[in-house]
Amino acid sequence: MSALDGRHVLVAGVREPDGRALAVALAEAGASVSVTTRRAELSEEVTANSILNECWTFGGEGRALTLDLTDEAAVASALEALEADLAPLDAVVTPLPPADPPDALVAAAAERMAARGGGVVVLPAPTDAVEALRAASEPRGVVVVGVDAGGDVVAVLAEALGS
């Protein structure tokens, strides 16, 4: 049994090829995977749903969200709706390497997980965002992990959730 079995993981920015591979690997490891895109364009919607179809073959559930990362209130509302519809988030992961960090999404997800007493955020490393989020979130039970490009995100997340 994997530490990811039954966990709800949000993968941000799945438009990138690395995002697809990461989402599918997390689903294969037992997680229910939800994904985000940044633009309400048909091509992004098709990509997100294609990724979810791959993830669903491993038995988990998930949803696709299109988020305007400049609207913090809308991001928080979308996460609240996602959790009400599916399950509370256990982790949020940004694919490596990111085009630009989804700060509003990561902050909102970390806040929701902290309110429940725990969760994991996996970000690319090294970045100032890792240390800043770690300082703000870890005292509230959210583990923040930085993973170098080429690192095994699934293993790092499983270890963080298992501890």
C-alpha positions in Angstrom: 0.0 0.0 0.0 1.3 3.4 -1.0 1.2 6.6 1.1 -0.7 8.1 -1.8 -3.6 5.6 -1.8 -6.8 7.5 -1.3 -5.1 10.9 -1.2 -6.3 13.9 -3.2 -3.5 15.6 -5.0 -3.9 18.8 -7.0 -1.3 19.1 -9.9 -1.0 22.7 -11.0 -0.4 23.7 -14.7 -0.8 20.3 -16.4 -0.6 21.9 -19.9 3.1 21.2 -19.8 4.3 17.7 -20.8 5.9 17.3 -17.3 2.5 18.0 -15.8 0.8 15.2 -17.7 3.5 12.7 -16.7 3.4 13.8 -13.1 -0.4 13.6 -12.8 -0.5 10.1 -14.3 2.4 8.9 -12.1 0.6 10.1 -9.0 -2.6 8.4 -10.1 -0.7 5.2 -10.8 0.7 5.4 -7.2 -2.9 5.5 -5.9 -3.8 9.2 -5.6 -7.0 10.8 -6.8 -5.6 13.6 -9.0 -7.2 16.9 -9.8 -5.5 19.2 -12.3 -5.5 22.9 -13.2 -5.1 24.9 -16.3 -4.7 28.7 -16.7 -6.9 29.6 -19.7 -10.4 28.8 -20.6 -9.4 27.6 -24.1 -10.7 24.5 -25.7 -7.2 23.1 -26.2 -6.4 23.4 -22.5 -9.8 21.9 -21.6 -9.2 19.0 -23.9 -5.7 18.5 -22.5 -6.8 18.5 -18.9 -9.6 16.1 -19.6 -7.3 13.8 -21.5 -5.0 13.7 -18.6 -7.9 13.0 -16.2 -9.0 10.1 -18.5 -5.5 8.6 -18.1 -5.6 9.1 -14.3 -9.0 7.6 -14.0 -7.7 4.3 -15.5 -6.0 3.8 -12.1 -9.3 4.0 -10.2 -9.1 7.4 -8.6 -11.3 10.4 -9.1 -10.3 14.0 -10.1 -11.5 17.2 -11.5 -10.2 19.8 -13.9 -10.1 23.4 -12.9 -9.4 26.5 -15.0 -8.0 29.1 -12.7 -7.2 32.8 -13.1 -4.2 32.9 -10.9 -4.5 36.7 -10.6 -7.8 36.5 -8.8 -7.1 35.1 -5.3 -10.7 35.1 -4.3 -11.7 33.1 -7.3 -8.9 30.6 -6.7 -10.0 30.1 -3.1 -13.6 29.7 -4.2 -12.6 27.1 -6.8 -10.6 25.1 -4.2 -13.5 25.2 -1.8 -15.9 23.9 -4.5 -13.4 21.2 -5.5 -13.0 19.9 -2.0 -16.8 20.0 -1.4 -17.3 18.0 -4.7 -14.6 15.4 -4.3 -12.5 15.4 -1.2 -10.2 17.6 0.9 -6.8 18.2 -0.6 -3.9 16.3 0.9 -1.3 17.9 -1.4 -0.6 20.4 -4.1 2.2 19.9 -6.6 3.6 22.1 -9.3 5.2 20.3 -12.3 8.9 20.7 -12.7 10.1 23.0 -14.1 7.3 25.5 -13.9 6.6 28.2 -16.4 5.9 30.5 -13.5 5.0 29.6 -9.9 1.2 29.5 -9.3 1.6 31.5 -6.0 -2.1 32.3 -5.5 -3.0 28.6 -5.9 -0.3 27.3 -3.7 -1.0 29.9 -1.0 -4.8 29.1 -1.1 -4.2 25.3 -1.0 -1.7 25.6 1.8 -4.2 27.8 3.8 -7.0 25.2 3.3 -4.7 22.3 4.4 -3.4 24.3 7.4 -6.9 24.9 8.5 -7.4 21.1 8.7 -4.0 20.6 10.4 -1.9 19.2 7.6 -0.9 18.6 4.0 2.0 18.8 1.7 3.1 21.3 -0.9 5.7 20.3 -3.4 7.5 23.1 -5.3 10.5 23.3 -7.6 13.7 23.9 -5.8 15.7 26.0 -5.2 13.4 29.0 -5.0 12.7 31.7 -2.5 9.0 30.6 -2.6 9.9 27.3 -1.0 11.5 29.0 2.0 8.8 31.7 2.3 6.0 29.2 2.2 7.8 26.8 4.6 8.2 29.6 7.2 4.5 30.5 6.9 3.0 27.0 6.6 5.1 24.4 8.5 4.2 25.7 11.9 0.6 25.1 11.0 1.2 21.5 9.9 1.7 21.9 6.2 5.0 20.3 5.0 6.7 22.3 2.2 9.1 20.3 0.0 11.4 21.6 -2.7 12.3 19.1 -5.4 15.1 19.7 -7.9 14.4 19.3 -11.6 14.7 15.6 -12.4 13.8 14.6 -8.9 11.2 11.9 -8.1 8.2 14.0 -7.1 6.0 10.9 -6.5 8.5 9.4 -4.0 9.1 12.7 -2.3 5.4 13.3 -1.9 4.7 9.7 -0.7 7.5 10.1 1.9 6.1 13.5 3.1 2.5 12.2 3.3 3.7 9.0 5.0 5.5 10.8 7.8 
